[in-house]
Amino acid sequence: MEDDKTGIELRQIAPVPAMDTPKTSSKIKSCIKTNLLTILTVCGVILGGLLGFLLRQFSDEKWTEREIMYINFFGDLFLRMLKSLILPLIVSSLISAIARLDITLSGKIAARAIGYYITTTFCAVIIGIILVVSIKPGEMGDKSSQEGQTGASNVRNVTTVDTLLDLIRNLFPPNLIQACTEQTRTVLVPPTDPKLAEDINSWKIEHEYTDGTNILGLVVFSTVMGITLAKLGEKGEPLAKCFEALSEAMLIITKWVIYLSPLGVLFLVASKVLEIENPEELIGRLGMYFLTVIVGLLIQGIVIIPLTYVIIVRKNPFTYLINLGQALATAFGTSSSSATLPLTLQCVVEKNGVDSRIARFALPIGATINMDGTALYEAVAAIFIAQIRSIDLSIGHLVAISITATAASIGAAGIPQAGLVTMVMVLDTVGLPAEDVTLILAIDWLLDRFRTVLNVMGDAFGAGIVYHLSKGELISTSNHI
């Protein structure tokens, strides 16, 4: 009987290890299937870099602009498709999200989102200032060759006050149709008399419209429209459903477009690698500046933001981060947080389980005002240029840079290399001419991709934090949705 019992026990125990293998294999297959597009997009970034360097090696002559255009053609089409989704997605998402929320709750969510975004942006600026003052990259290398680059670009005349006033003006566009394609900016025209030209107050003030969607103005309008529909109640229900249907339709179109992301980012990255005129300059003269910015971005992205998430949400931030892989890889390839918004929205809602009402509300605002990477980069770049020029900065200058960089990043558009435009504000704070921006142009295209990844990451974590803080209130209002 004992032998029989032992046999029975053996028969029960023996099959257990054999059953683990299919389960493990099934989990791996399921994980790969779920994250296949993310894996392919990351591979697209890596292969794009390799393809670019290989094409450089195979050609003894410099690649012409036309040849680079051919390489970039598919990537440009992909970027155009993504950008075409920005306007309808932001407007419909914001209006439908706010219209479905209680008005009081909308105000609380907005306060939490804006509070988080401004706080993290300011932290990024402080980190950048501490690093650049400690490492002093501008005091290393050959300064004379760097100084020779200035004066290479035609930069418009502008002051910090004008830029800040333009930021406020764009909040209230006079024409909503025009706001879809243009935004306003101030231009100072110097007088013909050289003596009067020395006094900035003697310059003529003009306003012009430039190409580029006025996202700030559209966000303000969409917010007001959403609050109005929520206040109207049943009377506003038909229009609210219209915007909700448009939002859902845009998400479906987004899913179709993102299937092209692996190929799109491959050609975008490859073409940018081919555009590098002097790889030695990238590694040598500006190497320490590049390293300083990257270290700052890593501290903000791997320490500050995840730590904030852990303290508030009490969950593993790296699981949340891994689920953002598709959006972050696309952000690197496109170098545009606005163009990546559709994918960020999908990753946050579908993979990280954030309530769609919160995501649709917080992410468009984040893509507009939350620029952690841009703010950090602008602070580092301004002090780096001052170090090259051997200008000693006081504590007052550093405080002014921190405030100006935070404000300038809020006004920066979520498009490739938009930070170069708002750099004028920060340079003016240090008393440097706007054309000194050309000192960092050689590697700005690459740093722009890294800081865009941080911008998108900050947006996504902000949505998760705001959702956690608003859970109780969302449940209490669920019966009205």
Buried (B, 14 or more C-beta within 10 A) or exposed (E): EEEEEEEEEEEEEEEEEEEEEEEEEEEEEEEEEEBEBBBBBBBBBEBBBBBBBEBBEEEEEEBEEEBBEEBBEBBBBBBEBBBEBBBBBBBBBBBBBBBBBBEEBBEBBBEBBBEBBBEBBBBBBBBBBBBBEEBBBBEBBEBEEBEEBBEEEEBBBBBBEBBBBBBEBBEEBEEEEBBBEBBBBBBBEBEEEEEEEEEEEEBEEEEEBEEBBBBBBBBBBBBEBBBBBBEEEEEBEEBBEEBBEBBEEBBEBBEEBBEBBBBBBBBBBBBBBBEBEEEEBBEEBBBBBBEBBBBBBEBBBBEBBBEBBEEBBEEEBEEBBBBBBBBBBBBBBBBBBBBBBBBBBBBBBBBBEBBBBBBBBBBBBBBBBBBBBBBBBBBBBBBBBBBBBEBEBEEEBBEBBBEBBBBBBBBBBBBBBBBBBBBBBBBBBBEBBBBBBBBBBBBBBBBBBBBBBBBBBBBBBBBBBBBBBBEEBBEEBEEEE
